[in-house]
Amino acid sequence: MLEMDPEPHDELVRLYDAHPALAARIDEWLDRIEADSAAAAVRRRLIRPGRLWAITIPDPDRDYLILWDLDGATPVIRYLGPDVLT
């Protein structure tokens, strides 16, 4: 089961109101993380060795970023918002 910190959850709810297509693409990635958090596709960018992974969701207006880690075996979304790494 996937967990989200409060801020990423609130951002996803806001995006569904303001930019539903972007929110749906983000949700697809969240589903992929939840389905297999060990998959290479969701672990492509390691930010902190062994700790924090990043996924960029391209968007014409502004790319979005998912930062996530594991709490035991549970994937936890720590950040969802504009891509601050590029």
C-alpha positions in Angstrom: 0.0 0.0 0.0 1.3 3.4 -1.0 1.3 6.2 1.6 1.6 10.0 1.0 2.7 12.7 3.3 0.0 15.4 3.8 1.6 18.0 1.4 1.9 15.7 -1.6 -1.7 14.4 -1.0 -3.0 18.0 -0.9 -1.1 18.9 -4.1 -2.6 15.9 -6.0 -6.1 16.9 -4.9 -5.4 20.5 -6.0 -4.1 19.3 -9.4 -7.2 17.2 -10.0 -9.2 20.4 -9.7 -6.8 22.6 -11.7 -5.0 20.3 -14.2 -6.8 16.9 -14.3 -4.7 15.5 -17.2 -1.5 16.1 -15.4 -2.9 14.7 -12.1 -4.0 11.6 -14.0 -0.4 11.1 -15.4 1.0 11.6 -11.9 -1.5 9.1 -10.5 -0.3 6.5 -13.1 3.2 6.8 -11.7 1.9 6.5 -8.2 0.1 3.3 -9.2 3.4 2.0 -10.7 5.3 2.8 -7.5 2.5 1.0 -5.5 2.4 -2.0 -7.8 6.2 -2.6 -7.8 8.4 -0.3 -5.8 11.4 -2.3 -6.8 10.9 -1.8 -10.6 13.7 -0.2 -12.5 11.3 2.4 -14.0 10.4 3.9 -10.7 13.9 3.7 -9.3 15.7 5.3 -12.3 16.9 8.4 -10.4 18.3 7.9 -7.0 18.7 11.2 -5.1 20.1 10.0 -1.8 21.9 6.7 -2.1 19.6 4.0 -0.8 17.0 6.5 0.4 15.1 8.8 -2.0 14.0 8.3 -5.6 12.8 10.9 -8.1 10.4 10.7 -11.0 9.8 13.7 -13.3 6.5 14.0 -15.1 6.9 16.2 -18.1 4.3 18.8 -18.8 4.3 21.7 -21.4 3.7 24.3 -18.7 5.9 23.0 -15.9 7.4 19.6 -15.2 6.3 17.9 -12.0 8.4 15.8 -9.6 7.6 12.9 -7.3 10.1 12.2 -4.5 9.5 8.9 -2.7 11.2 6.5 -0.4 10.5 3.4 1.6 9.3 3.1 5.2 10.1 -0.5 5.7 8.4 -2.1 2.7 5.9 0.7 2.2 6.5 3.3 -0.5 5.9 6.8 0.8 5.5 9.9 -1.3 7.5 12.7 0.3 7.2 15.5 -2.3 4.9 16.2 -5.2 5.2 19.5 -7.0 7.1 21.5 -9.5 10.4 19.9 -10.6 13.0 21.7 -8.5 15.9 19.4 -9.6 16.2 20.5 -13.2 
